[in-house]
Amino acid sequence: MEHARAQDLAQLNDLLHSGEHKVVVINFELTSDEFFNLVSYWGDRGAKVKKRMADF
């Protein structure tokens, strides 16, 4: 299955909640607070955040 690209924070959370995609690319700007809250929340649920070239 190909990766999904989230265009905003709501779509990112929806894609991650669905569990349908192994990889979800953050394709928008995040503040540092949004990023760390996102990593903290999803990291506790087993998600991994990786930097791939210029994207996370």
Phi and psi in degrees as GROMACS dihedral restraints (atoms count N, CA, C in turn):
[ dihedral_restraints ]
;  ai    aj    ak    al  type     phi  dphi    fc
    3     4     5     6     1   -75.4    20    10
    4     5     6     7     1   157.1    20    10
    6     7     8     9     1   -71.8    20    10
    7     8     9    10     1   159.0    20    10
    9    10    11    12     1  -105.5    20    10
   10    11    12    13     1   151.0    20    10
   12    13    14    15     1  -116.5    20    10
   13    14    15    16     1   119.9    20    10
   15    16    17    18     1   -87.8    20    10
   16    17    18    19     1   133.6    20    10
   18    19    20    21     1   -95.8    20    10
   19    20    21    22     1   -14.3    20    10
   21    22    23    24     1  -157.4    20    10
   22    23    24    25     1   172.7    20    10
   24    25    26    27     1   -63.1    20    10
   25    26    27    28     1   -39.7    20    10
   27    28    29    30     1   -63.2    20    10
   28    29    30    31     1   -44.6    20    10
   30    31    32    33     1   -65.6    20    10
   31    32    33    34     1   -38.5    20    10
   33    34    35    36     1   -59.3    20    10
   34    35    36    37     1   -48.7    20    10
   36    37    38    39     1   -63.4    20    10
   37    38    39    40     1   -39.9    20    10
   39    40    41    42     1   -61.9    20    10
   40    41    42    43     1   -45.5    20    10
   42    43    44    45     1   -64.3    20    10
   43    44    45    46     1   -41.3    20    10
   45    46    47    48     1   -68.9    20    10
   46    47    48    49     1   -40.8    20    10
   48    49    50    51     1   -63.2    20    10
   49    50    51    52     1   -34.5    20    10
   51    52    53    54     1   -66.4    20    10
   52    53    54    55     1   -31.3    20    10
   54    55    56    57     1    71.4    20    10
   55    56    57    58     1     9.0    20    10
   57    58    59    60     1   -81.4    20    10
   58    59    60    61     1   -18.0    20    10
   60    61    62    63     1  -119.3    20    10
   61    62    63    64     1   133.4    20    10
   63    64    65    66     1   -74.0    20    10
   64    65    66    67     1   -32.5    20    10
   66    67    68    69     1  -128.0    20    10
   67    68    69    70     1   130.0    20    10
   69    70    71    72     1  -124.7    20    10
   70    71    72    73     1   120.2    20    10
   72    73    74    75     1   -91.7    20    10
   73    74    75    76     1   131.5    20    10
   75    76    77    78     1   -80.8    20    10
   76    77    78    79     1   108.5    20    10
   78    79    80    81     1  -111.4    20    10
   79    80    81    82     1    43.2    20    10
   81    82    83    84     1  -159.3    20    10
   82    83    84    85     1   166.2    20    10
   84    85    86    87     1   -79.4    20    10
   85    86    87    88     1   136.5    20    10
   87    88    89    90     1  -121.5    20    10
   88    89    90    91     1   146.0    20    10
   90    91    92    93     1   -74.6    20    10
   91    92    93    94     1   163.4    20    10
   93    94    95    96     1   -63.3    20    10
   94    95    96    97     1   -37.4    20    10
   96    97    98    99     1   -63.2    20    10
   97    98    99   100     1   -44.7    20    10
   99   100   101   102     1   -61.4    20    10
  100   101   102   103     1   -42.8    20    10
  102   103   104   105     1   -61.7    20    10
  103   104   105   106     1   -50.3    20    10
  105   106   107   108     1   -68.6    20    10
  106   107   108   109     1   -34.3    20    10
  108   109   110   111     1   -64.5    20    10
  109   110   111   112     1   -41.9    20    10
  111   112   113   114     1   -62.4    20    10
  112   113   114   115     1   -48.1    20    10
  114   115   116   117     1   -64.0    20    10
  115   116   117   118     1   -41.0    20    10
  117   118   119   120     1   -63.7    20    10
  118   119   120   121     1   -48.8    20    10
  120   121   122   123     1   -62.7    20    10
  121   122   123   124     1   -53.3    20    10
  123   124   125   126     1   -76.6    20    10
  124   125   126   127     1   -28.2    20    10
  126   127   128   129     1   -63.3    20    10
  127   128   129   130     1   -38.0    20    10
  129   130   131   132     1   -64.8    20    10
  130   131   132   133     1   -19.3    20    10
  132   133   134   135     1  -103.5    20    10
  133   134   135   136     1    10.5    20    10
  135   136   137   138     1    96.0    20    10
  136   137   138   139     1    -0.5    20    10
  138   139   140   141     1   -75.5    20    10
  139   140   141   142     1   150.9    20    10
  141   142   143   144     1  -117.4    20    10
  142   143   144   145     1   139.6    20    10
  144   145   146   147     1  -109.8    20    10
  145   146   147   148     1   124.9    20    10
  147   148   149   150     1  -129.6    20    10
  148   149   150   151     1   144.7    20    10
  150   151   152   153     1   -91.3    20    10
  151   152   153   154     1   127.2    20    10
  153   154   155   156     1  -124.4    20    10
  154   155   156   157     1   107.1    20    10
  156   157   158   159     1    57.9    20    10
  157   158   159   160     1  -116.6    20    10
  159   160   161   162     1   -95.7    20    10
  160   161   162   163     1    -3.7    20    10
  162   163   164   165     1  -107.8    20    10
  163   164   165   166     1   158.7    20    10
